[in-house]
Amino acid sequence: DDGFGDCKDKSALLVALLEAEGIHAYVALDMAGYRGESFYLPSNRFNHVIVVVPGEGGDLLLDPTADNLTWPGLPESLPGTWFLPILPERGCPRGNPSPASSSSSSSSPAMVRR
């Protein structure tokens, strides 16, 4: 009801739905709004959960809690931040794409090149 904690539930549901359709996906922890040059692990600094769909051309990032955005947009608080993939086999921090300096849009592309 208060909007807190929804990202974990919605991300887990989206991963389950994608996996049921044969699309590999996993959740990732993110520190929305933090665009520092280093990540902090181990840490309790993560405040958001997103979904990652790996692909040959890069990872597709999805935020199932983002209202009023169309794909492939991400909320303003996510581009340029760090995220930690939660994989059954392994995980290492990766960076979200940085926002374009000339962009006036409230969303950014959600593809990450590996």
Secondary structure, 3 states (H helix, E strand, C coil): CCCCCHHHHHHHHHHHHHHHCCCCCEEEEECCCCCCCCCCCCCCCCCEEEEEECCCCCEEEECCCCCCCCCCEECCCCCCCEEEECCCCCCCCEECCCCCCCCCCCCEECEECC
